Amino acid sequence: MFPAQFDYYKASSVSEALDLMEEHADEDPEIIAGGHSLLPTMKSGLASPGALIDVSGIDSISGIETDGDETTVGAMTNYVDVVNSSDLAENVAVFPATVEQIGDVQVRNRGTIGGNLAHADPASDLPAAALAADATIVVEGRDGEREVPVDDFFLGMYATDVGEDELLTGIRLPNAPEIGGAYAKKPSPSSGYAMVGVAAALGVDGDEVTSARVAANGVMDHGVRLEPVEDALVGGSTDEDSLADAADHAGDDLDEMLMMDDVQASAEFRAHLLSVYTKRALGAAVERANGGGAAAD
Ligand SMILES: Cc1cc2nc3c(=O)[nH]c(=O)nc-3n(C[C@H](O)[C@H](O)[C@H](O)COP(=O)(O)OP(=O)(O)OC[C@H]3O[C@@H](n4cnc5c(N)ncnc54)[C@H](O)[C@@H]3O)c2cc1C
């Protein structure tokens, strides 16, 4: 299908993008970044913005920068740059480990970190990585910049804390080179999106788990932390049985009645996949924390 007619504007700065959003507010404007989620919804008639404001060329919100404490990833950074970033691989391992499993080469060359998080598709891969990495999301509007802890960012299906007159400009990730990060994903056979995906960021000392942030995509209407798994892990052993026991708690806080249930997988099957993929992510994260490079699959 062809999308309905729209006007197109290209912003060269954040303030110009905010101006354009205000100026065209009566045309139901949409920000366009990589376009990989927005354009399909426009072509299928699910979205018909009267104006598109292209932010993909705003250099000030593109790129990866590391200082002592944190790594900042600009909203317009393409996935490919995350995958190739040695700073992220060293300091926030769960992030590139997740992003390398998004889509295919074309999607990773074009899709953006900001677009993925702002779109908040329940089957996207990035929300769990952002939750596991304890990210801070940076949002800018007419009143200036504000920072949103990732735990407060995802509000529901395709719903986030970004206001209609705001732009997601970047994310800040705490540097934690000692943390092992991994992502285990059951991709949809048709789309490649996450039927279930689990991101794990674990601190390990000898054979003890010292810290844990674990989160899942594809199970509920938005990415969720798996806190019962984290609680079961911390202070426990890194042996396979202990990780499997912790993974069995993955669904404890999740209401199966509210789990995603569609042609791809029933809620019951997703609940089963959740503990299987949680266990895989935990095993791979422990291996990475111990200096190994196992991929979780
Ligand atoms: C074939 C295919 C396979 C895919 N596979 C996967 C996959 O396996 N895993 C996965 O996670 N994703 C997958 N995707 C989605 C892809 O990752 C998209 O790139 C991503 O969801 C959206 O990023 P974008 O930059 O393309 O955003 P766009 O499509 O341009 O925008 C998406 C939405 O976010 C809003 N938006 C964008 N940027 C901002 C901003 N800075 N501030 C505020 N709002 C903003 C837009 O207004 C729009 O509503 C796939 C897409 C395709 C086409």
PDBQT file of the ligand as one rigid body, heavy atoms in Angstrom, charges set to zero:
ROOT
HETATM    1  C1  LIG A 301      12.584  -6.122   8.238  1.00  0.00    +0.000 C 
HETATM    2  C2  LIG A 301      12.714  -5.546   9.607  1.00  0.00    +0.000 A 
HETATM    3  C3  LIG A 301      13.186  -6.354  10.638  1.00  0.00    +0.000 A 
HETATM    4  C4  LIG A 301      13.299  -5.846  11.930  1.00  0.00    +0.000 A 
HETATM    5  N1  LIG A 301      13.759  -6.651  12.924  1.00  0.00    +0.000 NA
HETATM    6  C5  LIG A 301      13.878  -6.168  14.176  1.00  0.00    +0.000 A 
HETATM    7  C6  LIG A 301      14.381  -6.977  15.231  1.00  0.00    +0.000 A 
HETATM    8  O1  LIG A 301      14.744  -8.141  15.058  1.00  0.00    +0.000 OA
HETATM    9  N2  LIG A 301      14.478  -6.423  16.470  1.00  0.00    +0.000 N 
HETATM   10  C7  LIG A 301      14.128  -5.121  16.714  1.00  0.00    +0.000 A 
HETATM   11  O2  LIG A 301      14.238  -4.651  17.861  1.00  0.00    +0.000 OA
HETATM   12  N3  LIG A 301      13.653  -4.321  15.736  1.00  0.00    +0.000 NA
HETATM   13  C8  LIG A 301      13.531  -4.808  14.477  1.00  0.00    +0.000 A 
HETATM   14  N4  LIG A 301      13.067  -3.991  13.483  1.00  0.00    +0.000 N 
HETATM   15  C9  LIG A 301      12.694  -2.599  13.797  1.00  0.00    +0.000 C 
HETATM   16  C10 LIG A 301      13.897  -1.705  13.646  1.00  0.00    +0.000 C 
HETATM   17  O3  LIG A 301      14.786  -2.003  14.701  1.00  0.00    +0.000 OA
HETATM   18  C11 LIG A 301      13.537  -0.221  13.704  1.00  0.00    +0.000 C 
HETATM   19  O4  LIG A 301      14.676   0.411  13.241  1.00  0.00    +0.000 OA
HETATM   20  C12 LIG A 301      13.207   0.369  15.052  1.00  0.00    +0.000 C 
HETATM   21  O5  LIG A 301      12.138  -0.291  15.672  1.00  0.00    +0.000 OA
HETATM   22  C13 LIG A 301      12.800   1.822  14.937  1.00  0.00    +0.000 C 
HETATM   23  O6  LIG A 301      13.921   2.615  14.710  1.00  0.00    +0.000 OA
HETATM   24  P1  LIG A 301      13.929   3.670  13.515  1.00  0.00    +0.000 P 
HETATM   25  O7  LIG A 301      15.136   4.505  13.704  1.00  0.00    +0.000 OA
HETATM   26  O8  LIG A 301      13.795   2.950  12.227  1.00  0.00    +0.000 OA
HETATM   27  O9  LIG A 301      12.639   4.564  13.882  1.00  0.00    +0.000 OA
HETATM   28  P2  LIG A 301      11.450   5.104  12.960  1.00  0.00    +0.000 P 
HETATM   29  O10 LIG A 301      10.800   3.994  12.244  1.00  0.00    +0.000 OA
HETATM   30  O11 LIG A 301      11.910   6.251  12.159  1.00  0.00    +0.000 OA
HETATM   31  O12 LIG A 301      10.496   5.656  14.128  1.00  0.00    +0.000 OA
HETATM   32  C14 LIG A 301       9.756   4.769  14.945  1.00  0.00    +0.000 C 
HETATM   33  C15 LIG A 301       8.870   5.591  15.886  1.00  0.00    +0.000 C 
HETATM   34  O13 LIG A 301       9.662   6.242  16.865  1.00  0.00    +0.000 OA
HETATM   35  C16 LIG A 301       9.502   7.673  16.777  1.00  0.00    +0.000 C 
HETATM   36  N5  LIG A 301      10.836   8.246  16.945  1.00  0.00    +0.000 N 
HETATM   37  C17 LIG A 301      11.941   7.902  16.244  1.00  0.00    +0.000 A 
HETATM   38  N6  LIG A 301      13.006   8.546  16.726  1.00  0.00    +0.000 NA
HETATM   39  C18 LIG A 301      12.567   9.310  17.748  1.00  0.00    +0.000 A 
HETATM   40  C19 LIG A 301      13.199  10.213  18.653  1.00  0.00    +0.000 A 
HETATM   41  N7  LIG A 301      14.518  10.436  18.606  1.00  0.00    +0.000 N 
HETATM   42  N8  LIG A 301      12.451  10.816  19.598  1.00  0.00    +0.000 NA
HETATM   43  C20 LIG A 301      11.114  10.593  19.669  1.00  0.00    +0.000 A 
HETATM   44  N9  LIG A 301      10.454   9.758  18.838  1.00  0.00    +0.000 NA
HETATM   45  C21 LIG A 301      11.178   9.126  17.894  1.00  0.00    +0.000 A 
HETATM   46  C22 LIG A 301       8.889   7.937  15.413  1.00  0.00    +0.000 C 
HETATM   47  O14 LIG A 301       8.088   9.109  15.410  1.00  0.00    +0.000 OA
HETATM   48  C23 LIG A 301       8.056   6.681  15.185  1.00  0.00    +0.000 C 
HETATM   49  O15 LIG A 301       6.817   6.806  15.844  1.00  0.00    +0.000 OA
HETATM   50  C24 LIG A 301      12.931  -4.479  12.185  1.00  0.00    +0.000 A 
HETATM   51  C25 LIG A 301      12.461  -3.679  11.139  1.00  0.00    +0.000 A 
HETATM   52  C26 LIG A 301      12.357  -4.186   9.870  1.00  0.00    +0.000 A 
HETATM   53  C27 LIG A 301      11.857  -3.307   8.768  1.00  0.00    +0.000 C 
ENDROOT
TORSDOF 0
